Amino acid sequence: MTRLVVALGVLGLLVVLLAVGLSLNPSEVPSPLIGKPAPAFSLPRLDTSTEKLSPEALRGKVWVLNVWASWCAPCRDEIPVLMKLARSKTVPIYGLNYKDQHDQALALLKQLGDPYVASAVDADGRVGIDYGVYGVPETYVIDQAGVIRLKHIGPVTPETVEKKIAPLLKELAK
């Protein structure tokens, strides 16, 4: 009898854990970097390898870092949304071109549009590791002090801009 009660208790616990796990949104993985300084880097720019891009140079303004690659289908899907956000001049968008072929990355931006003020080349993915990139695309909102305030996993959609990014940008502009 005791064994049956223990077995039913364990089974019940497993059912509860499974139900909780299935109710979670996989695109909302909590990031330990939220509220912490954006990891430092100094990487060559995609458009001109003689110049570097670094978060330190962006201190004092709110900006968006979008991790992307030409081989990433969802990255292609989000470009029109990022183009619209860039045209609004609400926030500057910088790219982190992740583990990509230089020529293919440039060709993609030429074909679909370039929403980025500039893109840094993370050829070996080390900066992506520092940012906790699970996969591309991922997008970060970084405040004036260089602190990560939002991490969005997956493509940026109009809903993402409306419900997450725009309200945060308004809050940071205060």
Secondary structure, DSSP 8 states (H G I E B T S, - for coil): -HHHHHHHHHHHHHHHHHHHHHHS-TT----TTTTSB-----EEBSS-TTSEE-GGGGTTS-EEEEEE-TT-HHHHHHHHHHHHHHHTTSS-EEEEEES--HHHHHHHHHHH----SEEEEETTSHHHHHTT--SS-EEEEE-TTSBEEEEEES---HHHIIIIIHHHHHHHH-
